[in-house]
Amino acid sequence: MTQSHDNGKNGDGKRKILVDVQQLKKYFPVRGGVLQRVQGWVKAVDDVSFFIYEGESFGLVGESGCGKTTVGRTILRLIPATDGHVFYDGQDIYNLNASELKKMRRRMQIIFQDPYSSLDPRMPVGESISEGLKIHTDKTGQERYDIVVEMLTRVGLRADHARRYPHEFSGGQRQRIGIARALALRPEFIVCDEPVSALDVSIQAQVLNILKELQQDFGLTYLFIAHNLSVVEHFSDRVGVMYLGKMVEMASRDALYADPLHPYTQSLMSAIPIPDPKVKRQRILLQGEVPSPLNPPEGCRFHTRCPLAFDRCTQEEPPFKDYGEEHYAACWLLETGEKGASKITPEKVAASDVVIITE
C-alpha cells in the first residue's frame, strides 16, 4: 500500500494525511554464544504500511506481542527502524538530522502505557511536566510553571499537585499527569500507547473522555494503541488490525466493526463482551498458539490458525490492498471476488479444529 504524502487540504476536498507509514520494518537481533554473535532476528514489525489523517484517532489493535507498541515507538524514532519510511506532514522523519529531529519532537509526543514507571520517582510531577519546556523553549521559570498549572487543570488535577511526587498519586492520577506532560509542548500528534490498560474500568472512561476533549480543544491527532476492542470502538475513527508483525486489515471504525473482512479480525470481534445476556452471538475459538516472530510462517502469517486457509496461503503472502471505500485487508480469499468468501461460518469450519459456539 503506497500513499501520496502531498495530498493536503486542497480544492479537491481530500483530507490531509499527517502521518504516512510506508513499509516499516523493525527487527531485533537475537544474540548468543561466547562472542554474542547475532543468531537470528525477531521480526517485531515486518513491512507495515498505514496512514493517519489530520485530526483523527487511529486505533491500532491486536494480540499482545503483535508489534503495536514497537510501531508507535519506531514512528517517533524512540527506537531506530530497520527499514521503511515515516512521513510526518510531508517530511521523512528518518532523514532528519539531530537538529531537525529536535524541532520535530515538539510536534510529536507519547503517552506511555505504565503510569508508574513512566514518571521519575525522585522528581516532583511539576518538574516532569516542565522538563520538555526546558529543553525545547526559552521560557522563564514562571512561564513554565504557569503552563504546568494549566495542563494539570486541563486533566482534572490541582495546581498544588505540581509539588507532589509520583508515589502520592493513584494510577488514574498518574496517567493524567502523563497526559499533561505530553500536552505541555502543544504537540499536533500523540501516540497513546495503551493509556488505559492499567486502569480500573471507571477510571478508563474518565481518561478517555479527557483525551477526547483535549483532541477537540487542541486539534490533536492520535495513534491509539490498545488490545481492548470495546475501547477502540468507542475512541477511534479508523482502526488497523495487526497480527504477528503484519497489518492484516484497516478500515473506518463503522466498516470494520460492521463487516470485518479478514478471518483474524472476525475472531477478535467475536470475543468482544456484549452486556446483554439476551443477545445471542457466535464466538470463534481459534486453536493453537501464535507463532514466534523469530521464525514466522511462510505465506500468510495467520494460516497456521486460520480455519479457511488453503494451499496458496501457506506459500504466498497476500497483498494488503483496498477492497473498496478505504477498507484494506490481506487475504487470498478476497482475491476471488466471491461475496463472503473470507467469512468464517459453521459450515466452512466443520472439518477444521476451530470451534464456533453460540452464547
C-alpha positions as CSV (number, residue, x, y, z in Angstrom):
1,M,0.0,0.0,0.0
2,T,1.5,3.3,-1.1
3,Q,0.0,6.7,-0.3
4,S,0.9,10.1,-1.6
5,H,2.4,12.5,1.0
6,D,1.4,15.8,-0.6
7,N,-2.4,15.4,-0.5
8,G,-3.2,18.3,1.8
9,K,-6.5,20.0,2.1
10,N,-6.8,21.3,-1.4
11,G,-9.7,22.2,-3.6
12,D,-10.2,18.6,-4.4
13,G,-11.6,18.1,-0.9
14,K,-9.2,15.4,0.1
15,R,-8.3,15.0,3.8
16,K,-4.8,15.8,4.7
17,I,-2.6,12.8,5.7
18,L,-0.5,13.9,8.7
19,V,1.4,10.6,9.3
20,D,2.2,8.2,6.4
21,V,3.9,5.0,7.4
22,Q,5.4,3.1,4.4
23,Q,6.8,-0.5,4.6
24,L,8.0,-0.1,8.1
25,K,10.3,-2.8,9.5
26,K,11.8,-3.3,12.9
27,Y,13.9,-6.4,13.6
28,F,15.6,-7.1,16.9
29,P,18.8,-9.2,17.0
30,V,19.0,-12.3,19.0
31,R,22.5,-12.9,20.2
32,G,24.1,-16.0,21.7
33,G,27.4,-17.8,22.4
34,V,30.5,-16.6,24.0
35,L,31.1,-13.8,21.4
36,Q,27.4,-12.8,21.5
37,R,27.0,-13.1,17.7
38,V,23.7,-12.5,16.0
39,Q,21.9,-15.8,15.7
40,G,18.6,-14.6,14.4
41,W,16.2,-11.7,14.2
42,V,12.9,-11.1,15.9
43,K,10.7,-9.6,13.2
44,A,8.6,-7.4,15.5
45,V,7.3,-5.2,12.7
46,D,7.6,-6.5,9.2
47,D,6.5,-4.4,6.2
48,V,3.7,-2.4,7.8
49,S,2.0,0.5,5.9
50,F,-0.8,2.8,7.0
51,F,-1.7,6.4,7.2
52,I,-3.4,8.8,9.7
53,Y,-5.5,11.7,8.7
54,E,-5.0,15.0,10.4
55,G,-7.3,15.4,13.4
56,E,-8.4,11.8,13.6
57,S,-7.9,9.0,16.1
58,F,-6.4,5.9,14.5
59,G,-6.8,2.8,16.6
60,L,-4.1,0.0,16.3
61,V,-5.2,-3.3,17.8
62,G,-4.0,-6.9,18.0
63,E,-2.9,-9.6,20.5
64,S,0.0,-9.0,22.9
65,G,3.3,-9.3,21.1
66,C,2.0,-8.4,17.6
67,G,4.2,-5.3,17.3
68,K,1.7,-2.5,18.2
69,T,3.9,-0.7,20.7
70,T,7.0,-1.2,18.5
71,V,5.2,0.6,15.6
72,G,4.4,3.6,17.8
73,R,7.9,3.9,19.2
74,T,9.5,3.4,15.8
75,I,7.3,6.1,14.2
76,L,8.6,8.6,16.8
77,R,12.2,7.4,16.4
78,L,12.4,6.4,20.0
79,I,13.9,3.2,18.6
80,P,15.6,3.1,15.2
81,A,13.8,1.5,12.2
82,T,15.3,-1.4,10.3
83,D,13.8,-0.2,7.1
84,G,10.9,1.8,5.7
85,H,9.8,5.4,5.8
86,V,7.6,7.6,8.0
87,F,6.4,10.8,6.6
88,Y,5.2,13.4,9.0
89,D,3.4,16.4,7.3
90,G,5.4,15.5,4.2
91,Q,8.8,15.2,5.8
92,D,10.6,11.9,6.1
93,I,11.4,11.6,9.8
94,Y,14.2,9.1,9.2
95,N,16.1,11.6,7.0
96,L,16.2,14.4,9.7
97,N,19.5,15.3,11.3
98,A,19.7,15.8,15.1
99,S,18.8,19.5,15.0
100,E,15.8,18.9,12.7
101,L,14.6,16.0,14.7
102,K,14.7,18.1,17.9
103,K,12.4,20.6,16.3
104,M,10.1,17.8,15.1
105,R,9.9,16.3,18.5
106,R,7.9,19.3,19.7
107,R,5.2,18.3,17.3
108,M,5.1,14.6,18.4
109,Q,4.6,13.2,21.9
110,I,3.8,9.9,23.6
111,I,1.7,8.8,26.5
112,F,3.2,5.6,27.9
113,Q,1.3,2.5,29.0
114,D,2.6,2.2,32.5
115,P,1.7,5.3,34.6
116,Y,4.0,4.0,37.4
117,S,7.3,3.6,35.6
118,S,7.0,6.5,33.1
119,L,7.5,9.1,35.9
120,D,10.7,9.8,37.7
121,P,10.0,8.8,41.4
122,R,12.6,11.3,42.6
123,M,11.2,14.3,40.7
124,P,8.1,16.3,41.6
125,V,5.5,15.9,38.9
126,G,5.6,19.6,38.0
127,E,9.3,19.2,37.1
128,S,8.5,16.1,35.0
129,I,5.8,18.1,33.1
130,S,8.1,21.1,32.5
131,E,11.2,19.1,31.5
132,G,10.3,19.3,27.8
133,L,9.7,23.1,28.1
134,K,13.2,23.5,29.5
135,I,14.7,21.6,26.5
136,H,12.6,23.0,23.7
137,T,11.8,26.5,24.7
138,D,13.4,29.6,26.3
139,K,10.5,30.3,28.7
140,T,11.2,31.6,32.2
141,G,10.6,29.5,35.3
142,Q,7.4,31.3,36.0
143,E,6.1,30.9,32.4
144,R,6.9,27.1,32.7
145,Y,5.1,26.9,36.0
146,D,2.0,28.6,34.5
147,I,1.9,26.1,31.7
148,V,2.3,23.2,34.2
149,V,-0.6,24.5,36.2
150,E,-2.7,25.0,33.1
151,M,-2.0,21.4,31.9
152,L,-2.7,19.9,35.3
153,T,-6.0,21.8,35.4
154,R,-7.0,20.6,32.0
155,V,-6.6,17.0,33.0
156,G,-8.6,17.4,36.2
157,L,-5.9,17.9,38.8
158,R,-5.0,20.9,41.0
159,A,-2.1,23.4,40.9
160,D,-0.7,22.2,44.2
161,H,-0.3,18.7,42.8
162,A,2.8,20.1,40.9
163,R,4.9,19.9,44.1
164,R,4.0,16.3,44.9
165,Y,5.9,13.1,44.0
166,P,4.5,10.3,41.8
167,H,4.1,7.9,44.7
168,E,1.5,10.3,46.2
169,F,-0.9,9.7,43.4
170,S,-3.2,6.9,42.3
171,G,-2.8,5.1,38.9
172,G,-5.5,7.2,37.3
173,Q,-4.0,10.4,38.5
174,R,-0.5,9.4,37.3
175,Q,-1.9,8.7,33.9
176,R,-3.5,12.2,33.9
177,I,0.0,13.6,34.7
178,G,1.4,11.6,31.8
179,I,-1.2,13.3,29.5
180,A,-0.4,16.7,30.9
181,R,3.3,16.1,30.2
182,A,2.6,15.1,26.6
183,L,0.5,18.2,26.2
184,A,2.9,20.7,27.7
185,L,4.7,21.4,24.3
186,R,1.3,21.7,22.5
187,P,2.1,18.9,20.0
188,E,0.0,18.1,17.0
189,F,0.4,14.3,17.1
190,I,0.3,12.0,20.2
191,V,1.0,8.3,20.3
192,C,-1.2,6.8,23.1
193,D,0.4,3.5,24.0
194,E,-2.4,1.6,25.8
195,P,-3.0,4.6,28.1
196,V,-5.9,3.0,29.9
197,S,-5.0,-0.7,30.0
198,A,-3.5,-0.5,33.6
199,L,-6.5,1.4,35.0
200,D,-9.9,0.4,36.5
201,V,-12.8,0.5,34.2
202,S,-14.4,3.6,35.8
203,I,-11.1,5.5,35.5
204,Q,-10.7,4.3,31.9
205,A,-13.8,6.2,30.9
206,Q,-12.6,9.4,32.6
207,V,-9.2,9.3,30.9
208,L,-10.7,8.5,27.5
209,N,-13.2,11.5,27.9
210,I,-10.3,13.7,28.8
211,L,-8.4,12.6,25.7
212,K,-11.4,13.3,23.5
213,E,-12.0,16.8,25.0
214,L,-8.3,17.7,24.5
215,Q,-8.4,16.5,20.9
216,Q,-11.3,18.9,20.2
217,D,-9.7,21.8,22.1
218,F,-6.2,21.4,20.6
219,G,-6.9,19.8,17.3
220,L,-4.8,16.7,18.2
221,T,-4.2,13.7,16.0
222,Y,-3.9,10.3,17.9
223,L,-2.4,7.0,17.2
224,F,-4.3,5.0,19.9
225,I,-2.7,1.6,20.6
226,A,-4.8,-0.9,22.5
227,H,-5.9,-4.5,22.8
228,N,-9.4,-3.7,24.2
229,L,-11.6,-3.7,21.1
230,S,-14.5,-2.1,23.0
231,V,-12.3,0.9,24.0
232,V,-11.1,1.2,20.4
233,E,-14.6,1.2,19.0
234,H,-15.6,4.0,21.4
235,F,-12.5,6.1,20.8
236,S,-11.2,5.7,17.2
237,D,-12.3,7.0,13.8
238,R,-10.3,4.4,11.9
239,V,-8.8,1.1,13.0
240,G,-5.9,-1.1,11.9
241,V,-5.5,-4.7,13.0
242,M,-2.1,-6.3,13.4
243,Y,-1.1,-10.0,13.6
244,L,2.5,-11.2,14.2
245,G,4.1,-8.0,12.9
246,K,1.8,-7.5,9.9
247,M,-1.1,-5.3,9.3
248,V,-4.0,-7.6,8.2
249,E,-6.9,-5.1,8.0
250,M,-7.6,-1.4,8.1
251,A,-10.9,0.5,7.7
252,S,-13.1,3.0,9.3
253,R,-14.5,2.1,12.7
254,D,-18.0,1.6,11.5
255,A,-17.0,-0.5,8.5
256,L,-14.6,-2.7,10.4
257,Y,-17.0,-3.5,13.3
258,A,-20.0,-4.0,11.0
259,D,-18.2,-6.1,8.3
260,P,-14.7,-7.4,9.2
261,L,-13.1,-9.0,6.1
262,H,-10.1,-10.8,7.5
263,P,-10.7,-14.1,9.4
264,Y,-8.4,-12.9,12.2
265,T,-10.4,-9.7,12.7
266,Q,-13.6,-11.7,12.7
267,S,-12.3,-13.9,15.6
268,L,-11.2,-10.8,17.5
269,M,-14.6,-9.2,17.1
270,S,-16.4,-12.4,18.3
271,A,-14.6,-12.1,21.6
272,I,-15.9,-8.6,22.4
273,P,-18.2,-8.9,25.5
274,I,-21.8,-7.9,25.0
275,P,-23.5,-6.5,28.2
276,D,-26.9,-8.0,27.2
277,P,-27.5,-11.7,28.2
278,K,-30.4,-11.9,25.8
279,V,-28.3,-11.3,22.7
280,K,-27.1,-14.5,21.0
281,R,-23.9,-14.4,19.0
282,Q,-21.3,-16.8,17.7
283,R,-17.8,-16.9,19.2
284,I,-14.9,-18.2,17.1
285,L,-12.4,-20.1,19.2
286,L,-9.0,-20.3,17.4
287,Q,-6.8,-23.3,18.1
288,G,-3.1,-23.3,18.6
289,E,-0.6,-20.7,19.7
290,V,0.6,-17.6,17.9
291,P,3.9,-18.5,16.0
292,S,7.1,-17.0,17.1
293,P,8.2,-13.7,15.4
294,L,11.7,-15.2,15.5
295,N,10.6,-17.7,12.9
296,P,7.3,-16.6,11.3
297,P,5.5,-19.0,9.0
298,E,5.8,-18.6,5.2
299,G,2.9,-17.1,3.2
300,C,0.1,-15.6,5.2
301,R,1.2,-15.5,8.8
302,F,-2.3,-16.3,10.1
303,H,-2.6,-19.5,8.0
304,T,-1.4,-21.8,10.9
305,R,-4.6,-20.8,12.9
306,C,-7.0,-19.9,10.1
307,P,-9.9,-22.3,9.5
308,L,-10.2,-21.1,5.9
309,A,-6.6,-21.5,4.8
310,F,-5.8,-23.3,1.6
311,D,-2.5,-24.2,-0.2
312,R,-1.8,-20.7,-1.6
313,C,-2.0,-19.2,2.0
314,T,0.9,-21.4,3.0
315,Q,3.1,-20.4,0.1
316,E,2.5,-16.7,-0.8
317,E,1.9,-13.6,1.2
318,P,-1.4,-12.0,0.3
319,P,-1.3,-8.3,-0.8
320,F,-2.6,-5.6,1.6
321,K,-4.9,-3.8,-0.7
322,D,-8.1,-1.6,-0.8
323,Y,-11.3,-3.6,-1.4
324,G,-13.5,-0.5,-1.6
325,E,-14.0,2.7,0.4
326,E,-10.6,2.5,2.0
327,H,-11.2,-0.9,3.6
328,Y,-7.8,-2.6,3.3
329,A,-7.2,-6.3,4.0
330,A,-4.7,-9.0,3.3
331,C,-6.4,-12.3,2.5
332,W,-6.2,-14.5,-0.6
333,L,-9.9,-15.4,-0.3
334,L,-10.8,-11.8,-1.0
335,E,-9.0,-12.0,-4.3
336,T,-11.6,-14.5,-5.6
337,G,-14.1,-11.7,-5.7
338,E,-16.8,-14.0,-4.3
339,K,-19.0,-12.3,-1.7
340,G,-18.4,-13.6,1.8
341,A,-15.5,-15.8,0.7
342,S,-13.4,-14.8,3.8
343,K,-16.3,-15.1,6.3
344,I,-15.9,-17.8,9.0
345,T,-19.2,-19.8,9.2
346,P,-20.1,-23.1,10.9
347,E,-20.4,-24.8,7.6
348,K,-16.9,-23.8,6.4
349,V,-15.1,-24.8,9.6
350,A,-16.9,-28.2,10.1
351,A,-13.8,-30.1,9.1
352,S,-11.3,-27.9,11.0
353,D,-10.1,-27.7,14.6
354,V,-11.8,-24.3,15.0
355,V,-14.8,-24.2,17.3
356,I,-17.7,-21.9,16.9
357,I,-20.0,-21.7,19.9
358,T,-23.3,-19.8,20.4
359,E,-23.6,-17.8,23.6
